[in-house]
Amino acid sequence: MLPNIEDYEEFVGKEKIEQIKDLAVKLEGKHIVNVNSSYSGGGVAEILNSIVVLMNRLGIDTKDKHHRQG
């Protein structure tokens, strides 16, 4: 199941979720690209998988790009 920002409310509280939503509005119309050197493995690649989904669900146009080494 893909995460929703509300799934984190029990950990950070309703007020923090609302703050995140308010901040996300400021990024509407922007395009965010997260760049990482690997597609899988390592902490950054794993975190980006969730963050990209969450940001898109907040209305922020977000993609991730992976740089192939070699």
N, C-alpha and C positions, 0 to 999 in steps of 0.2 A: 504494500500500500504506500502511495506517495504521501509525504508529510504535508500537513497544513500548519500554518503559523500558530493556530489555536492549540495544536497538539502540545505545544511547549508552555502553555499557560500554567499548568500545575507546577512547573519548575521555576518560572520567572515571575508569575503573577499577571493578572489581567491588565494592570496599569502599564507594565513594560510592553505587553503585546500591543496595546493601543498606541504607545509611543512609537513603536516600530512601524505600525500602519500609517501614522501621521508623517513619519519621515519618508516612507515609501512614496507618498503622494508627491513629494518634492522631486522625485526621480522620474515621474511620468513623462513620457516622450523622449527619454534618454535611452541609449542602447549601451548596455554594460557587457564587456567581454572579459572573462576571467581566463588568464593564460597560465598553463601548467606544462611542465616538461614531460609528464607521463600521463597516460590514459587511465591506468589502474595501479594499485599498490601505493603505499605511502599515504601519509595523512592528508595532504592537500588534495589529491585526486579523489579520495573518499569523501572529504568534506564538500568539495565542489559539486559532487553529484546531488547532494541534498540542498545546498545553498541555491543552485541554479533553479531547482524546482520551486523552492520557497519564494525566491525573488520574482519568478514569473507569476506565481499565484498571487503575489502582492501587486501585480500590475506593472512590474519593472521588466522591460524587455531585456532578458539576460541570456547569454550563450557562454559556452566554454570552449576553448581551443586548446589543443594539445600539440606541443612541439615534438616532432620526432627527432630523436638524436641519431647521428650517424649517417 
